[in-house]
Amino acid sequence: MKRGYHGFDAMGDRITIEPGKRSGQPCIRGLRITVWDVLDWMAAGMNQEQILADYPELELADFPAVFDYASRVGRQSREHGEYRAMPESEEGKATLIGKALEVVVTSVLWSIAVLFMIMGIRGLFSR
């Protein structure tokens, strides 16, 4: 088994994957709480103490295992080409920003078109 940061294996037996539990997602110590649940709660602004208060079945030692697992999955995705980082060249960045801007402008224009359609329909029925 590969070791984590500085040879420390935080995951140990804390992260389990069982086909019939939570659709085979990585769970913490066989509980119905997944690694992704904990990461989502933290991304939403909860800290470890708040999570432990809401989910007393968790332990403080579970958090390094969650981080270790996420780190390994992220590293594997990157090694297998599934990871998409920001392009290094200025041209690549400009292309990416241009595409993002195109999506935003298109969304805004569609929203305005829908708004005008709704206003037009309301106008037909209000006469």
C-alpha positions in Angstrom: 0.0 0.0 0.0 1.3 3.5 -0.8 1.9 5.7 2.1 0.6 9.2 2.4 2.4 12.5 3.1 5.9 11.8 4.7 5.1 8.0 4.8 2.1 8.5 7.1 -0.9 6.5 6.1 -3.9 8.4 7.5 -6.5 6.2 5.8 -5.7 3.0 7.5 -8.9 1.1 8.1 -11.0 4.2 8.4 -12.1 4.4 4.8 -14.2 1.5 3.6 -16.0 0.7 0.3 -18.8 -1.8 0.4 -20.8 -2.4 -2.8 -24.2 -2.3 -1.0 -23.6 0.7 1.1 -24.1 4.2 -0.3 -23.8 2.9 -3.9 -20.2 1.7 -3.2 -19.0 5.2 -2.3 -16.0 5.5 0.1 -17.5 5.6 3.6 -15.9 6.3 7.0 -15.4 3.2 9.1 -18.4 1.4 7.6 -20.8 4.2 8.5 -23.3 5.6 6.0 -21.2 8.8 5.9 -19.1 9.2 2.8 -15.8 10.9 2.3 -17.7 13.2 -0.1 -20.3 14.1 2.5 -17.5 15.4 4.9 -15.8 17.3 2.1 -19.1 18.9 1.0 -19.8 20.0 4.6 -16.4 21.5 4.9 -16.7 23.2 1.5 -20.0 24.7 2.7 -18.2 26.3 5.6 -18.5 23.8 8.5 -15.4 23.1 10.5 -14.4 19.8 12.1 -15.9 20.7 15.5 -19.3 21.5 13.9 -19.3 18.3 11.9 -18.5 16.3 15.0 -21.3 18.0 16.9 -23.8 17.2 14.2 -22.5 13.6 13.6 -21.2 12.3 16.9 -20.5 8.9 15.4 -17.5 10.5 13.6 -14.1 10.9 15.3 -11.5 13.6 15.0 -9.1 11.0 13.6 -11.5 10.4 10.6 -10.7 13.8 9.1 -7.0 13.0 8.2 -8.3 9.8 6.6 -10.9 11.8 4.5 -8.2 14.2 3.4 -5.7 11.4 2.6 -8.4 9.6 0.5 -9.3 12.7 -1.4 -5.7 13.5 -2.1 -5.1 10.0 -3.5 -8.1 10.1 -5.7 -7.2 13.5 -7.0 -3.6 12.4 -7.6 -4.8 9.3 -9.5 -7.2 11.4 -11.6 -4.4 13.7 -12.5 -2.0 10.8 -13.3 -4.6 9.2 -15.6 -5.3 12.5 -17.5 -8.7 13.0 -16.0 -7.5 16.2 -14.2 -7.9 19.4 -16.1 -5.7 22.2 -14.9 -5.7 25.8 -16.1 -3.7 25.9 -19.4 -0.1 27.2 -18.9 0.1 29.4 -22.0 -1.5 32.8 -22.3 -3.3 31.7 -25.5 -4.8 28.7 -23.7 -6.0 30.8 -20.8 -7.5 33.4 -23.2 -9.3 30.6 -25.1 -10.7 29.1 -21.8 -11.8 32.6 -20.5 -13.4 33.3 -23.9 -15.4 30.1 -23.8 -16.5 30.8 -20.2 -17.5 34.3 -21.2 -19.4 32.9 -24.2 -21.4 30.6 -21.9 -22.2 33.4 -19.5 -23.3 35.8 -22.3 -25.4 33.0 -23.9 -27.1 32.2 -20.6 -27.9 35.9 -19.9 -29.3 36.3 -23.4 -31.5 33.2 -23.0 -32.7 34.5 -19.7 -33.7 37.9 -21.2 -35.5 36.1 -24.1 -37.5 34.0 -21.6 -38.3 37.1 -19.6 -39.6 38.9 -22.7 -41.7 35.8 -23.6 -43.2 35.7 -20.2 -44.0 39.4 -20.3 -45.5 39.0 -23.7 -47.7 36.1 -22.6 -48.8 38.0 -19.5 -49.6 41.0 -21.8 -51.9 38.8 -23.9 -53.9 37.6 -21.0 -54.1 40.9 -19.1 -56.1 42.7 -21.9 
